[in-house]
Amino acid sequence: MTQDITYTTKTKQLIDNLKSVCANFGLGNDGNEFKIISQVFLYKFLNDKFNYEVKKEQQKLGKDIDSDLLMDLLDENVPRLRQDQLISHLHNIQNDGDFAKTFDDTLLDISKQNAGIFSIKSYLGAKDKLFDELSQFISDASQRDAFCKALINKLFEFSFQFEDYFSEKYDFFKDIFEYLIKDYNSDSGGKYAEYYTPNAVSRIIANILVPEPVKQAKCYDPSVGSGSLLMSLAHKIGEDKCTIYSEDISQKSSTMLRLNLILNDLTHSIPNIIKTNTISQPYYLEKQKFDYIVSNPPFKLDFSDFRDDLEKDSFKKRFFAGIPNIPKTKKESMAIYLLFIQHIMYSLNDSGKAAIVVPTGFITTQSGIEKKIRERLIDKGWLRGVVSMPSNIFASTGTNVSVLFIDKKADSQHIVLMDASKLGETIKEGKNQRTVLTREEEARIIETFNNKEAVEDLSVIVTKEQIKEKNYSFSAGQYFEVKIEYIDISADEFQEKMQGFEKRLNVLFNEGKLLDDEIQKQLTKLRYEIG
């Protein structure tokens, strides 16, 4: 345990040292800083992963094994590197001329050699690069060699090897990933908070979606961000038992997800990361159906440029409840999340399960697309339940949110509606306030939901018929029993209270009569005048 803490601390120091290099060369808080930090860290990780796998094969077959044969024997998801591409080699030749070009060329060569494993595809099939020419982010060409030397020295000086942890559970790298992107994509907000779902919400979703062991599963997120929902789901199922699929329009989020998959032993799923507009150009729509879908979609977004394209016949079945109209003003308030819900329902296989983060207003709106979606979920028997979360649990939105749980095989006589809005404690982070759930509260939500328990002021168990009677409301509060408190009092106490009520009423009646008299008096003074 102590070794784990030491190792984590050292690794975080390495990340901080790389950030320090960026700051020293004028790139602190620069738009390209994240690319540099994440790609240099990834280069270190791939070095150690390659060395680890090579040593394993050499232990089995001997150190004298032919290098070409060795490469052929490595698992297909292991990066392929040459000796001249290792950190130790670059460190040894750093004083050679034009080192920045050597550094960039090395990373680009690694990228080309491993394109089949690590590249992200676009909707049309084009592949991106694993690494950029990092020295080019330094505008002063005379400083590029020094910048690349500083980076390689920080990597070489880091005495620990990640390979010590490759045989362990990948929770270590999950923590490291979150530290790596903490200034760009965090619980508390920041530049890329829109790509992030809080850890507590991710854990709750994973543990409710997967209450029992799963043999194999295809897991999908159509608005993936950095992948926190998918990572929690994969950890719950088991990295070796699931295949990850994703779509997102953002190149930055796709890059974050790739890094997350590599660090979490899910490299085999990188070819399934698709950069595309999921709503207008869905890559998987007719290619694949999924066992599990998780999503924290954007709630509002201007999609007026392609709104009319969604009316075509090929999308009619997918968008069964309709497509939001373009408002005359505030186009940015278009409810795009309603399209994601319908897309997810369409993308589930016959026994599929899904969890979707939605604005809490969705669960009670009495008309429009929202109502039609809720009706379909109930009429089909697909609603497993809803958990309404505390306010301010997300840094990136002040909107109250709920999690919608869909299950094609749901028990329609025991639907769980939960109001967890009173849980959590408020903490202040900078200028923002955020609600944080304790681990005990997380466990309480998960256990109550999975056990289908009715708990006073927290949860109710209802049937689909009861939900229809309540006009398809998914709000737990509308099903809680109204409590009337009875207090036992004596006959004398009752008489005393009644006398008090009578006395008060007499006072009010007298005051009313005086007011009536005054109004009559004022009315007699009114005269009709011709102006």
Contacts in CASP RR format, 6 or more apart in sequence:
PFRMAT RR
TARGET T0000
AUTHOR 0000-0000-0000
METHOD contacts of the structure
MODEL  1
MTQDITYTTKTKQLIDNLKSVCANFGLGNDGNEFKIISQVFLYKFLNDKF
NYEVKKEQQKLGKDIDSDLLMDLLDENVPRLRQDQLISHLHNIQNDGDFA
KTFDDTLLDISKQNAGIFSIKSYLGAKDKLFDELSQFISDASQRDAFCKA
LINKLFEFSFQFEDYFSEKYDFFKDIFEYLIKDYNSDSGGKYAEYYTPNA
VSRIIANILVPEPVKQAKCYDPSVGSGSLLMSLAHKIGEDKCTIYSEDIS
QKSSTMLRLNLILNDLTHSIPNIIKTNTISQPYYLEKQKFDYIVSNPPFK
LDFSDFRDDLEKDSFKKRFFAGIPNIPKTKKESMAIYLLFIQHIMYSLND
SGKAAIVVPTGFITTQSGIEKKIRERLIDKGWLRGVVSMPSNIFASTGTN
VSVLFIDKKADSQHIVLMDASKLGETIKEGKNQRTVLTREEEARIIETFN
NKEAVEDLSVIVTKEQIKEKNYSFSAGQYFEVKIEYIDISADEFQEKMQG
FEKRLNVLFNEGKLLDDEIQKQLTKLRYEIG
4 172 0 8 1.000
7 160 0 8 1.000
7 164 0 8 1.000
7 165 0 8 1.000
7 172 0 8 1.000
8 172 0 8 1.000
8 175 0 8 1.000
8 176 0 8 1.000
10 158 0 8 1.000
10 159 0 8 1.000
10 160 0 8 1.000
11 158 0 8 1.000
11 160 0 8 1.000
11 176 0 8 1.000
11 179 0 8 1.000
12 176 0 8 1.000
12 179 0 8 1.000
14 41 0 8 1.000
14 44 0 8 1.000
14 154 0 8 1.000
14 155 0 8 1.000
14 158 0 8 1.000
15 37 0 8 1.000
15 41 0 8 1.000
15 176 0 8 1.000
15 179 0 8 1.000
15 180 0 8 1.000
17 154 0 8 1.000
18 36 0 8 1.000
18 37 0 8 1.000
18 40 0 8 1.000
18 41 0 8 1.000
18 151 0 8 1.000
18 154 0 8 1.000
19 28 0 8 1.000
19 33 0 8 1.000
19 37 0 8 1.000
19 183 0 8 1.000
21 147 0 8 1.000
21 150 0 8 1.000
21 151 0 8 1.000
21 154 0 8 1.000
22 28 0 8 1.000
22 30 0 8 1.000
22 33 0 8 1.000
22 36 0 8 1.000
22 37 0 8 1.000
24 150 0 8 1.000
25 138 0 8 1.000
25 143 0 8 1.000
25 146 0 8 1.000
25 147 0 8 1.000
25 150 0 8 1.000
27 33 0 8 1.000
27 36 0 8 1.000
27 137 0 8 1.000
27 138 0 8 1.000
30 137 0 8 1.000
32 137 0 8 1.000
34 181 0 8 1.000
34 184 0 8 1.000
34 192 0 8 1.000
34 252 0 8 1.000
35 132 0 8 1.000
35 134 0 8 1.000
35 137 0 8 1.000
35 255 0 8 1.000
36 134 0 8 1.000
36 137 0 8 1.000
36 151 0 8 1.000
37 180 0 8 1.000
38 180 0 8 1.000
38 181 0 8 1.000
38 255 0 8 1.000
38 256 0 8 1.000
38 259 0 8 1.000
39 107 0 8 1.000
39 130 0 8 1.000
39 131 0 8 1.000
39 132 0 8 1.000
39 134 0 8 1.000
40 134 0 8 1.000
40 151 0 8 1.000
40 155 0 8 1.000
41 180 0 8 1.000
42 130 0 8 1.000
42 131 0 8 1.000
42 259 0 8 1.000
42 262 0 8 1.000
43 87 0 8 1.000
43 107 0 8 1.000
43 110 0 8 1.000
43 131 0 8 1.000
43 155 0 8 1.000
44 87 0 8 1.000
44 155 0 8 1.000
44 158 0 8 1.000
44 162 0 8 1.000
45 162 0 8 1.000
45 262 0 8 1.000
45 263 0 8 1.000
46 79 0 8 1.000
46 81 0 8 1.000
46 110 0 8 1.000
46 262 0 8 1.000
47 81 0 8 1.000
47 86 0 8 1.000
47 87 0 8 1.000
48 161 0 8 1.000
48 162 0 8 1.000
48 163 0 8 1.000
48 166 0 8 1.000
49 78 0 8 1.000
49 79 0 8 1.000
49 162 0 8 1.000
49 163 0 8 1.000
49 166 0 8 1.000
50 78 0 8 1.000
50 79 0 8 1.000
50 80 0 8 1.000
50 81 0 8 1.000
50 86 0 8 1.000
51 86 0 8 1.000
51 161 0 8 1.000
51 163 0 8 1.000
52 161 0 8 1.000
52 162 0 8 1.000
52 163 0 8 1.000
52 166 0 8 1.000
53 74 0 8 1.000
53 75 0 8 1.000
53 78 0 8 1.000
54 70 0 8 1.000
54 74 0 8 1.000
55 163 0 8 1.000
57 65 0 8 1.000
57 70 0 8 1.000
57 73 0 8 1.000
57 74 0 8 1.000
58 65 0 8 1.000
58 70 0 8 1.000
61 70 0 8 1.000
61 73 0 8 1.000
71 80 0 8 1.000
74 80 0 8 1.000
76 117 0 8 1.000
77 117 0 8 1.000
77 267 0 8 1.000
77 268 0 8 1.000
79 110 0 8 1.000
79 114 0 8 1.000
79 117 0 8 1.000
79 118 0 8 1.000
80 113 0 8 1.000
80 114 0 8 1.000
81 110 0 8 1.000
81 113 0 8 1.000
83 89 0 8 1.000
84 106 0 8 1.000
85 106 0 8 1.000
85 109 0 8 1.000
85 110 0 8 1.000
87 152 0 8 1.000
87 155 0 8 1.000
87 156 0 8 1.000
88 156 0 8 1.000
90 102 0 8 1.000
90 103 0 8 1.000
90 106 0 8 1.000
90 152 0 8 1.000
91 152 0 8 1.000
91 153 0 8 1.000
91 155 0 8 1.000
91 156 0 8 1.000
93 99 0 8 1.000
93 102 0 8 1.000
94 148 0 8 1.000
94 149 0 8 1.000
94 152 0 8 1.000
94 153 0 8 1.000
96 102 0 8 1.000
97 145 0 8 1.000
98 145 0 8 1.000
99 145 0 8 1.000
99 148 0 8 1.000
99 149 0 8 1.000
100 135 0 8 1.000
100 144 0 8 1.000
100 145 0 8 1.000
100 147 0 8 1.000
100 148 0 8 1.000
101 135 0 8 1.000
103 134 0 8 1.000
103 135 0 8 1.000
103 148 0 8 1.000
103 151 0 8 1.000
103 152 0 8 1.000
104 133 0 8 1.000
104 134 0 8 1.000
104 135 0 8 1.000
104 136 0 8 1.000
104 148 0 8 1.000
107 130 0 8 1.000
107 131 0 8 1.000
107 132 0 8 1.000
107 133 0 8 1.000
107 134 0 8 1.000
108 129 0 8 1.000
108 131 0 8 1.000
108 133 0 8 1.000
110 130 0 8 1.000
110 131 0 8 1.000
111 118 0 8 1.000
111 129 0 8 1.000
111 130 0 8 1.000
111 131 0 8 1.000
114 130 0 8 1.000
115 127 0 8 1.000
115 130 0 8 1.000
116 127 0 8 1.000
116 271 0 8 1.000
117 267 0 8 1.000
117 270 0 8 1.000
117 271 0 8 1.000
118 130 0 8 1.000
118 258 0 8 1.000
118 262 0 8 1.000
118 267 0 8 1.000
118 270 0 8 1.000
119 127 0 8 1.000
119 128 0 8 1.000
119 129 0 8 1.000
119 130 0 8 1.000
119 270 0 8 1.000
119 271 0 8 1.000
120 127 0 8 1.000
120 128 0 8 1.000
120 254 0 8 1.000
120 255 0 8 1.000
120 258 0 8 1.000
120 270 0 8 1.000
120 273 0 8 1.000
120 274 0 8 1.000
120 275 0 8 1.000
121 127 0 8 1.000
121 271 0 8 1.000
121 273 0 8 1.000
121 274 0 8 1.000
121 275 0 8 1.000
122 128 0 8 1.000
122 274 0 8 1.000
122 275 0 8 1.000
122 276 0 8 1.000
123 274 0 8 1.000
123 275 0 8 1.000
123 276 0 8 1.000
123 277 0 8 1.000
123 281 0 8 1.000
123 283 0 8 1.000
128 251 0 8 1.000
128 254 0 8 1.000
128 275 0 8 1.000
134 148 0 8 1.000
134 151 0 8 1.000
135 144 0 8 1.000
135 145 0 8 1.000
135 147 0 8 1.000
135 148 0 8 1.000
136 144 0 8 1.000
138 144 0 8 1.000
138 147 0 8 1.000
165 172 0 8 1.000
165 173 0 8 1.000
170 235 0 8 1.000
170 239 0 8 1.000
170 263 0 8 1.000
170 264 0 8 1.000
170 265 0 8 1.000
171 235 0 8 1.000
173 263 0 8 1.000
173 264 0 8 1.000
173 265 0 8 1.000
174 231 0 8 1.000
174 235 0 8 1.000
174 263 0 8 1.000
174 264 0 8 1.000
176 263 0 8 1.000
177 259 0 8 1.000
177 260 0 8 1.000
177 263 0 8 1.000
177 264 0 8 1.000
178 186 0 8 1.000
178 199 0 8 1.000
180 259 0 8 1.000
181 192 0 8 1.000
181 226 0 8 1.000
181 256 0 8 1.000
183 190 0 8 1.000
183 191 0 8 1.000
184 190 0 8 1.000
184 191 0 8 1.000
184 192 0 8 1.000
185 191 0 8 1.000
185 192 0 8 1.000
185 193 0 8 1.000
185 195 0 8 1.000
185 196 0 8 1.000
185 226 0 8 1.000
185 256 0 8 1.000
186 193 0 8 1.000
186 196 0 8 1.000
186 395 0 8 1.000
187 196 0 8 1.000
187 198 0 8 1.000
187 199 0 8 1.000
187 395 0 8 1.000
187 434 0 8 1.000
188 395 0 8 1.000
188 429 0 8 1.000
188 430 0 8 1.000
188 432 0 8 1.000
188 434 0 8 1.000
189 196 0 8 1.000
189 395 0 8 1.000
189 396 0 8 1.000
189 429 0 8 1.000
189 432 0 8 1.000
190 395 0 8 1.000
192 226 0 8 1.000
192 252 0 8 1.000
192 256 0 8 1.000
193 395 0 8 1.000
193 396 0 8 1.000
194 225 0 8 1.000
194 298 0 8 1.000
194 396 0 8 1.000
195 225 0 8 1.000
195 226 0 8 1.000
195 227 0 8 1.000
195 250 0 8 1.000
195 252 0 8 1.000
195 253 0 8 1.000
195 256 0 8 1.000
196 225 0 8 1.000
196 226 0 8 1.000
196 228 0 8 1.000
196 395 0 8 1.000
196 396 0 8 1.000
197 227 0 8 1.000
197 228 0 8 1.000
197 229 0 8 1.000
197 296 0 8 1.000
197 357 0 8 1.000
197 394 0 8 1.000
198 393 0 8 1.000
198 394 0 8 1.000
198 395 0 8 1.000
199 228 0 8 1.000
199 232 0 8 1.000
200 393 0 8 1.000
200 436 0 8 1.000
200 437 0 8 1.000
200 442 0 8 1.000
201 296 0 8 1.000
201 357 0 8 1.000
201 389 0 8 1.000
201 393 0 8 1.000
201 394 0 8 1.000
201 403 0 8 1.000
202 228 0 8 1.000
202 229 0 8 1.000
202 231 0 8 1.000
202 232 0 8 1.000
203 232 0 8 1.000
203 442 0 8 1.000
204 387 0 8 1.000
204 403 0 8 1.000
204 442 0 8 1.000
204 445 0 8 1.000
204 446 0 8 1.000
205 229 0 8 1.000
205 232 0 8 1.000
205 233 0 8 1.000
205 294 0 8 1.000
205 355 0 8 1.000
205 403 0 8 1.000
206 229 0 8 1.000
206 232 0 8 1.000
206 233 0 8 1.000
206 235 0 8 1.000
206 236 0 8 1.000
206 294 0 8 1.000
207 236 0 8 1.000
207 446 0 8 1.000
207 450 0 8 1.000
208 355 0 8 1.000
208 387 0 8 1.000
208 405 0 8 1.000
208 446 0 8 1.000
208 449 0 8 1.000
208 450 0 8 1.000
209 233 0 8 1.000
209 236 0 8 1.000
209 292 0 8 1.000
209 294 0 8 1.000
209 353 0 8 1.000
209 354 0 8 1.000
209 355 0 8 1.000
209 405 0 8 1.000
210 233 0 8 1.000
210 236 0 8 1.000
210 237 0 8 1.000
210 292 0 8 1.000
211 450 0 8 1.000
214 237 0 8 1.000
214 241 0 8 1.000
214 242 0 8 1.000
214 291 0 8 1.000
215 241 0 8 1.000
216 241 0 8 1.000
216 242 0 8 1.000
217 237 0 8 1.000
217 241 0 8 1.000
217 242 0 8 1.000
217 243 0 8 1.000
217 291 0 8 1.000
217 292 0 8 1.000
218 242 0 8 1.000
218 243 0 8 1.000
218 245 0 8 1.000
218 288 0 8 1.000
218 290 0 8 1.000
218 291 0 8 1.000
218 292 0 8 1.000
219 230 0 8 1.000
219 233 0 8 1.000
219 234 0 8 1.000
219 237 0 8 1.000
219 242 0 8 1.000
219 243 0 8 1.000
219 244 0 8 1.000
219 245 0 8 1.000
219 290 0 8 1.000
219 291 0 8 1.000
219 292 0 8 1.000
219 293 0 8 1.000
219 294 0 8 1.000
220 244 0 8 1.000
220 245 0 8 1.000
220 246 0 8 1.000
220 284 0 8 1.000
220 288 0 8 1.000
220 290 0 8 1.000
220 292 0 8 1.000
220 293 0 8 1.000
220 294 0 8 1.000
220 347 0 8 1.000
221 227 0 8 1.000
221 229 0 8 1.000
221 230 0 8 1.000
221 245 0 8 1.000
221 246 0 8 1.000
221 247 0 8 1.000
221 293 0 8 1.000
221 294 0 8 1.000
221 295 0 8 1.000
222 246 0 8 1.000
222 247 0 8 1.000
222 248 0 8 1.000
222 278 0 8 1.000
222 282 0 8 1.000
222 293 0 8 1.000
222 295 0 8 1.000
222 297 0 8 1.000
222 340 0 8 1.000
222 343 0 8 1.000
222 344 0 8 1.000
222 347 0 8 1.000
223 247 0 8 1.000
223 248 0 8 1.000
223 278 0 8 1.000
223 295 0 8 1.000
223 296 0 8 1.000
223 297 0 8 1.000
223 298 0 8 1.000
223 340 0 8 1.000
224 230 0 8 1.000
224 246 0 8 1.000
224 247 0 8 1.000
224 248 0 8 1.000
224 253 0 8 1.000
224 254 0 8 1.000
224 257 0 8 1.000
224 273 0 8 1.000
225 248 0 8 1.000
225 250 0 8 1.000
225 253 0 8 1.000
225 256 0 8 1.000
225 257 0 8 1.000
226 253 0 8 1.000
226 256 0 8 1.000
226 257 0 8 1.000
226 260 0 8 1.000
227 246 0 8 1.000
227 253 0 8 1.000
227 256 0 8 1.000
227 257 0 8 1.000
227 260 0 8 1.000
228 260 0 8 1.000
229 294 0 8 1.000
229 295 0 8 1.000
229 296 0 8 1.000
229 355 0 8 1.000
230 244 0 8 1.000
230 246 0 8 1.000
230 257 0 8 1.000
230 294 0 8 1.000
231 260 0 8 1.000
231 264 0 8 1.000
233 242 0 8 1.000
233 292 0 8 1.000
233 294 0 8 1.000
234 242 0 8 1.000
234 244 0 8 1.000
234 264 0 8 1.000
234 266 0 8 1.000
235 264 0 8 1.000
237 292 0 8 1.000
239 264 0 8 1.000
239 265 0 8 1.000
239 266 0 8 1.000
240 265 0 8 1.000
243 268 0 8 1.000
243 269 0 8 1.000
243 272 0 8 1.000
244 261 0 8 1.000
244 266 0 8 1.000
244 269 0 8 1.000
244 272 0 8 1.000
245 269 0 8 1.000
245 272 0 8 1.000
245 274 0 8 1.000
245 284 0 8 1.000
245 288 0 8 1.000
245 290 0 8 1.000
246 254 0 8 1.000
246 257 0 8 1.000
246 272 0 8 1.000
246 273 0 8 1.000
246 274 0 8 1.000
247 274 0 8 1.000
247 275 0 8 1.000
247 276 0 8 1.000
247 278 0 8 1.000
247 282 0 8 1.000
247 283 0 8 1.000
247 284 0 8 1.000
248 254 0 8 1.000
248 257 0 8 1.000
248 274 0 8 1.000
248 275 0 8 1.000
248 276 0 8 1.000
248 278 0 8 1.000
249 275 0 8 1.000
249 276 0 8 1.000
249 277 0 8 1.000
249 278 0 8 1.000
250 275 0 8 1.000
251 275 0 8 1.000
254 273 0 8 1.000
254 275 0 8 1.000
257 273 0 8 1.000
258 270 0 8 1.000
258 273 0 8 1.000
260 266 0 8 1.000
261 267 0 8 1.000
261 269 0 8 1.000
261 270 0 8 1.000
261 273 0 8 1.000
262 270 0 8 1.000
274 283 0 8 1.000
274 284 0 8 1.000
276 282 0 8 1.000
276 283 0 8 1.000
277 306 0 8 1.000
278 340 0 8 1.000
278 343 0 8 1.000
279 303 0 8 1.000
279 306 0 8 1.000
279 310 0 8 1.000
279 336 0 8 1.000
279 339 0 8 1.000
279 340 0 8 1.000
279 343 0 8 1.000
280 303 0 8 1.000
280 306 0 8 1.000
280 309 0 8 1.000
280 310 0 8 1.000
282 343 0 8 1.000
284 347 0 8 1.000
285 318 0 8 1.000
285 343 0 8 1.000
285 346 0 8 1.000
285 347 0 8 1.000
288 347 0 8 1.000
289 347 0 8 1.000
289 348 0 8 1.000
289 349 0 8 1.000
289 350 0 8 1.000
290 347 0 8 1.000
290 348 0 8 1.000
290 349 0 8 1.000
290 352 0 8 1.000
291 349 0 8 1.000
291 351 0 8 1.000
291 352 0 8 1.000
291 353 0 8 1.000
292 352 0 8 1.000
292 353 0 8 1.000
292 354 0 8 1.000
293 344 0 8 1.000
293 347 0 8 1.000
293 348 0 8 1.000
293 352 0 8 1.000
293 353 0 8 1.000
293 354 0 8 1.000
293 355 0 8 1.000
293 356 0 8 1.000
294 354 0 8 1.000
294 355 0 8 1.000
294 356 0 8 1.000
295 340 0 8 1.000
295 344 0 8 1.000
295 354 0 8 1.000
295 355 0 8 1.000
295 356 0 8 1.000
295 357 0 8 1.000
296 356 0 8 1.000
296 357 0 8 1.000
297 336 0 8 1.000
297 337 0 8 1.000
297 340 0 8 1.000
297 341 0 8 1.000
297 356 0 8 1.000
297 357 0 8 1.000
298 336 0 8 1.000
298 337 0 8 1.000
298 340 0 8 1.000
299 335 0 8 1.000
299 336 0 8 1.000
299 337 0 8 1.000
299 358 0 8 1.000
299 359 0 8 1.000
299 397 0 8 1.000
299 399 0 8 1.000
300 332 0 8 1.000
300 333 0 8 1.000
300 334 0 8 1.000
300 335 0 8 1.000
300 336 0 8 1.000
300 337 0 8 1.000
301 332 0 8 1.000
301 334 0 8 1.000
301 336 0 8 1.000
302 331 0 8 1.000
302 332 0 8 1.000
302 334 0 8 1.000
303 334 0 8 1.000
303 336 0 8 1.000
303 339 0 8 1.000
304 326 0 8 1.000
304 331 0 8 1.000
304 334 0 8 1.000
307 323 0 8 1.000
307 324 0 8 1.000
307 326 0 8 1.000
307 334 0 8 1.000
310 319 0 8 1.000
310 323 0 8 1.000
310 339 0 8 1.000
311 323 0 8 1.000
317 346 0 8 1.000
318 342 0 8 1.000
318 343 0 8 1.000
318 346 0 8 1.000
319 339 0 8 1.000
319 342 0 8 1.000
320 342 0 8 1.000
320 372 0 8 1.000
320 376 0 8 1.000
321 338 0 8 1.000
321 342 0 8 1.000
321 368 0 8 1.000
321 369 0 8 1.000
321 372 0 8 1.000
321 373 0 8 1.000
321 376 0 8 1.000
322 338 0 8 1.000
322 342 0 8 1.000
322 369 0 8 1.000
322 372 0 8 1.000
323 339 0 8 1.000
323 369 0 8 1.000
324 334 0 8 1.000
324 335 0 8 1.000
324 336 0 8 1.000
324 338 0 8 1.000
324 339 0 8 1.000
324 369 0 8 1.000
326 334 0 8 1.000
327 333 0 8 1.000
327 334 0 8 1.000
335 369 0 8 1.000
337 358 0 8 1.000
337 359 0 8 1.000
337 362 0 8 1.000
338 362 0 8 1.000
338 369 0 8 1.000
338 370 0 8 1.000
338 373 0 8 1.000
340 356 0 8 1.000
341 356 0 8 1.000
341 358 0 8 1.000
341 373 0 8 1.000
341 404 0 8 1.000
342 373 0 8 1.000
344 354 0 8 1.000
344 356 0 8 1.000
344 406 0 8 1.000
345 354 0 8 1.000
345 373 0 8 1.000
345 376 0 8 1.000
345 377 0 8 1.000
345 382 0 8 1.000
345 406 0 8 1.000
348 354 0 8 1.000
348 406 0 8 1.000
348 408 0 8 1.000
349 408 0 8 1.000
350 408 0 8 1.000
351 408 0 8 1.000
351 409 0 8 1.000
352 406 0 8 1.000
352 407 0 8 1.000
352 408 0 8 1.000
352 409 0 8 1.000
353 384 0 8 1.000
353 405 0 8 1.000
353 406 0 8 1.000
353 407 0 8 1.000
353 408 0 8 1.000
354 404 0 8 1.000
354 405 0 8 1.000
354 406 0 8 1.000
354 407 0 8 1.000
355 403 0 8 1.000
355 404 0 8 1.000
355 405 0 8 1.000
355 406 0 8 1.000
356 403 0 8 1.000
356 404 0 8 1.000
356 406 0 8 1.000
357 401 0 8 1.000
357 402 0 8 1.000
357 403 0 8 1.000
357 404 0 8 1.000
358 401 0 8 1.000
358 402 0 8 1.000
358 403 0 8 1.000
358 404 0 8 1.000
359 399 0 8 1.000
359 400 0 8 1.000
359 401 0 8 1.000
359 402 0 8 1.000
360 388 0 8 1.000
360 389 0 8 1.000
360 399 0 8 1.000
360 400 0 8 1.000
360 401 0 8 1.000
360 402 0 8 1.000
361 370 0 8 1.000
361 400 0 8 1.000
361 402 0 8 1.000
362 370 0 8 1.000
362 402 0 8 1.000
362 404 0 8 1.000
363 374 0 8 1.000
363 386 0 8 1.000
363 388 0 8 1.000
363 402 0 8 1.000
363 404 0 8 1.000
363 473 0 8 1.000
363 474 0 8 1.000
363 475 0 8 1.000
364 473 0 8 1.000
364 474 0 8 1.000
364 475 0 8 1.000
364 478 0 8 1.000
365 371 0 8 1.000
366 471 0 8 1.000
371 472 0 8 1.000
374 472 0 8 1.000
374 474 0 8 1.000
375 472 0 8 1.000
376 382 0 8 1.000
377 383 0 8 1.000
377 406 0 8 1.000
378 412 0 8 1.000
378 464 0 8 1.000
378 467 0 8 1.000
378 468 0 8 1.000
378 472 0 8 1.000
381 410 0 8 1.000
381 412 0 8 1.000
381 464 0 8 1.000
382 406 0 8 1.000
382 407 0 8 1.000
382 408 0 8 1.000
382 410 0 8 1.000
383 404 0 8 1.000
383 405 0 8 1.000
383 406 0 8 1.000
383 407 0 8 1.000
383 410 0 8 1.000
383 412 0 8 1.000
383 415 0 8 1.000
383 464 0 8 1.000
383 467 0 8 1.000
383 474 0 8 1.000
384 405 0 8 1.000
384 406 0 8 1.000
384 407 0 8 1.000
384 410 0 8 1.000
384 411 0 8 1.000
384 415 0 8 1.000
384 416 0 8 1.000
385 404 0 8 1.000
385 405 0 8 1.000
385 410 0 8 1.000
385 415 0 8 1.000
385 416 0 8 1.000
385 417 0 8 1.000
385 418 0 8 1.000
385 449 0 8 1.000
385 474 0 8 1.000
386 402 0 8 1.000
386 403 0 8 1.000
386 404 0 8 1.000
386 405 0 8 1.000
386 416 0 8 1.000
386 417 0 8 1.000
386 418 0 8 1.000
386 474 0 8 1.000
386 475 0 8 1.000
386 476 0 8 1.000
387 402 0 8 1.000
387 403 0 8 1.000
387 405 0 8 1.000
387 418 0 8 1.000
387 420 0 8 1.000
387 445 0 8 1.000
387 449 0 8 1.000
388 400 0 8 1.000
388 401 0 8 1.000
388 402 0 8 1.000
388 418 0 8 1.000
388 419 0 8 1.000
388 420 0 8 1.000
388 421 0 8 1.000
388 475 0 8 1.000
388 476 0 8 1.000
389 400 0 8 1.000
389 401 0 8 1.000
389 402 0 8 1.000
389 403 0 8 1.000
389 420 0 8 1.000
389 421 0 8 1.000
390 420 0 8 1.000
390 421 0 8 1.000
390 422 0 8 1.000
390 423 0 8 1.000
390 424 0 8 1.000
390 435 0 8 1.000
390 437 0 8 1.000
391 398 0 8 1.000
391 400 0 8 1.000
391 421 0 8 1.000
391 435 0 8 1.000
392 398 0 8 1.000
392 426 0 8 1.000
392 432 0 8 1.000
392 433 0 8 1.000
392 434 0 8 1.000
392 435 0 8 1.000
393 401 0 8 1.000
393 434 0 8 1.000
393 435 0 8 1.000
393 436 0 8 1.000
393 437 0 8 1.000
394 401 0 8 1.000
395 429 0 8 1.000
395 432 0 8 1.000
395 434 0 8 1.000
400 421 0 8 1.000
402 474 0 8 1.000
404 474 0 8 1.000
405 416 0 8 1.000
405 449 0 8 1.000
411 452 0 8 1.000
412 463 0 8 1.000
412 464 0 8 1.000
413 463 0 8 1.000
413 464 0 8 1.000
414 452 0 8 1.000
414 461 0 8 1.000
414 463 0 8 1.000
415 461 0 8 1.000
415 462 0 8 1.000
415 463 0 8 1.000
415 464 0 8 1.000
415 467 0 8 1.000
416 448 0 8 1.000
416 449 0 8 1.000
416 452 0 8 1.000
416 459 0 8 1.000
416 460 0 8 1.000
416 461 0 8 1.000
417 459 0 8 1.000
417 460 0 8 1.000
417 461 0 8 1.000
417 462 0 8 1.000
417 474 0 8 1.000
417 475 0 8 1.000
417 476 0 8 1.000
417 477 0 8 1.000
417 479 0 8 1.000
418 445 0 8 1.000
418 448 0 8 1.000
418 449 0 8 1.000
418 458 0 8 1.000
418 459 0 8 1.000
418 476 0 8 1.000
419 457 0 8 1.000
419 458 0 8 1.000
419 459 0 8 1.000
419 475 0 8 1.000
419 476 0 8 1.000
419 477 0 8 1.000
419 480 0 8 1.000
420 437 0 8 1.000
420 441 0 8 1.000
420 445 0 8 1.000
420 458 0 8 1.000
422 457 0 8 1.000
423 437 0 8 1.000
423 441 0 8 1.000
423 444 0 8 1.000
423 445 0 8 1.000
424 435 0 8 1.000
424 436 0 8 1.000
424 437 0 8 1.000
424 438 0 8 1.000
424 441 0 8 1.000
425 435 0 8 1.000
425 436 0 8 1.000
425 438 0 8 1.000
426 433 0 8 1.000
426 434 0 8 1.000
426 435 0 8 1.000
426 436 0 8 1.000
427 433 0 8 1.000
427 434 0 8 1.000
427 435 0 8 1.000
427 436 0 8 1.000
428 434 0 8 1.000
437 445 0 8 1.000
447 453 0 8 1.000
448 455 0 8 1.000
448 458 0 8 1.000
448 459 0 8 1.000
449 459 0 8 1.000
452 461 0 8 1.000
453 459 0 8 1.000
453 461 0 8 1.000
454 460 0 8 1.000
454 461 0 8 1.000
457 480 0 8 1.000
458 476 0 8 1.000
459 476 0 8 1.000
460 476 0 8 1.000
460 477 0 8 1.000
460 479 0 8 1.000
460 480 0 8 1.000
462 479 0 8 1.000
466 479 0 8 1.000
467 473 0 8 1.000
467 474 0 8 1.000
470 478 0 8 1.000
470 479 0 8 1.000
489 497 0 8 1.000
END
